[in-house]
Amino acid sequence: MAFVFFNRYIDLSDAIEDGDAASIENTDFEDTVIPIDFALPEKQCLTEDQIEKVRDWVLALSMDQEVDPSMAVDSGGAGPDLKEAGLTNESDADFCVVSNYPVVRAPVQCSSCSALADQEQWNKYVIAFKACPRCNAAQAPIY
């Protein structure tokens, strides 16, 4: 995933330099909530040296046959395939308070603030921290 996002950053950086967003490739972000129609910033947010480090990293990984240059997809069997990191084409999707992924299986809620979570993610979190990640109220796993 880092490769996809850093490659996107390089595309955006080049477009900022050129002053033209027409060259930005958007196919990796179709069916996601990542915007593809937006105004380009007027200036870079990183220095030239930082941008070159990102560019070199992306180039090095693009030569690595082990790297999958696409968005990972979660095919959990409980609904449509969802691109990772909370990206979905469902505008009304509910997102897990722990992982920020869409909750498509076994939803649970915090007994104090009603924050929604995927049961597996919730249980891992509260076993470790004994509290809700949103309101910090004491919580226990939900089975």
N, C-alpha and C positions, 0 to 999 in steps of 0.2 A: 504494500500500500504506500509506503514512503516513496518508492520509486515513482508511482503514479502522481502523487501530489507534488513532489519536487520537479518532476518533468513538466507538470502543469505550471509551476512557478517559473520555470525557465521560459516557457511559451509566453506567459504573461510579461515577464521581464523584457523579452525581445519585442513584444507588441508595444510596451511602454516606450522603449527606445525608438521604435519606428513611428510611434504615434498612430498606429492603426491596428485595430483588433481583428481585422478580417482574416489574419493568418492563424488565429488560435483554433486549434483542433478540439472539438467538443465531444467526440464520440465516446470517450471514456466516461463522460458524465451524463449521458443520456439516461433517462429514467431515474435520476437522483434529484435531491433537493439542492444540489450545488448549482448556483445560477450560471447560465451561459450567455445571458444578455445583460450587460452592465457597462457602465462608463469606466474607462481605464483611469487609473491614478495619473496625475501629472508628473510625478517623480518616483524614483525607486525608493524602497524602504530599507534596502541593504546597500552596503558599499560595493564598489566594483570588485574588490577582492573577495568579499563574501559571496557575491553572485558567481564569480568564477569557481569558487570552491564547490558550490552547489552544482554548477554546470559540469565540472570535472567528475563529481561523484555520480551524477546521472549518466554521463558518458561511460564511465567505468562499469557501472551496473548494466548498461544497455548491451555491453559486450559479453556479459556473463550469461551463459546458456541456462543456468540454474534459476535465474530471476524471471518470474512471470510478470510481464509488463501490463497487467490488467487488474481491474478492481476485483477483489475477492468477492465471492457470492456465497451467502448462507442459504443452503437448500435444506432447511431443517424439517421439511415435510409438513409444516403446519401453515401453509399459505404459499404465496408467490415467492420466487427467489428474491432475496434482498441483497443488495450490495452492502458490503460491510461498512462499519462506522456510522450507523444510524442513517444511512442514506437509503431512501425508499421513494418510489413514485406515488405512494399513498399519502395524500395531503392530510388525512385525518389520523395518521398513525400515532399511537401512544408510545413514548420512548421511556426506556428503563432508566430509573434514577441512578443506578449503579454503572451501567455500561454505555448508556445513551444509544443503544441499539433499539430498533422497534420491538415492542413486546408482541410476539406472535404466538407464543406458546405459554401456558401456565402462568398467567399474570397473578401477582400478589400485591398487597398494599400495606404500607406502614400503618400500624394501629393508631398512631398519633397524628400524622399530617396527611395520611392517605396517599403518599407518594407511590406511584406505580413502579413495579419492577418485574423482571423475569424471575421466576421462582429460583432457578439454579443460581443466577447471579446474586440475588438477594441473600440466599442462604450462605453462599461463600463469604459475602461481605459481613453479614452480621455474626457469623461464627468467628471471624477475625477481629471485628471491632465492637461487637455487642451493641451497636447503635445504628439508627437510620442515617444514611449518608446526607439526607437533606436537613432533617430537624435535630439530629443528634439525640433523639429520645432513645432510651434503652429498648432493645428489640431482641427477639429470639428467632431462630430459623422457623420457617413455615413449611410443613410437610403435608 
